[in-house]
Amino acid sequence: MKNFIIVINILFLSLLFVGCSKDDESSVREAEFDISSAYVECNVTFNSPASQKCLTVTESGHSNSYTIGQGTIAGFDYEPGYKYRVNLRLIKIANPPSDGSDTEYELIKVISKVKVD
């Protein structure tokens, strides 16, 4: 009986440690991005039927781009008609709202701002 209780406790502790994963933690990283020169229409949330203005961003070294909502990058004043290269801090949100992004963006530095004709 005593061995049974010990085995149960070991199993319980094992499950406790397995259940605590890093997915529940916030993480922060920095990356360089290119931002397009014009807004595009997009739906930021799946529940929202209305579209809004979004920025098309591409992380340096990656070929695929994606959109983020207007005003999503804290500290960044976007001006249409210019292509930007920026350093951003990406903060992964541990428990994001169901209708929001799982990432917050903060401007570190504008590397370049080039007028597009």
Buried (B, 14 or more C-beta within 10 A) or exposed (E): EEEEEEEEEEEEEEEEEEEEEEEEEEEEEEBBBBBBBEBEEBBBBEEEEEEBBBBBBBBEEEEEBEBBBBEBBEEBEBEEEBBBBBBBBBBBEEEEEEEEBEBBBBBBEBEEEEEEE
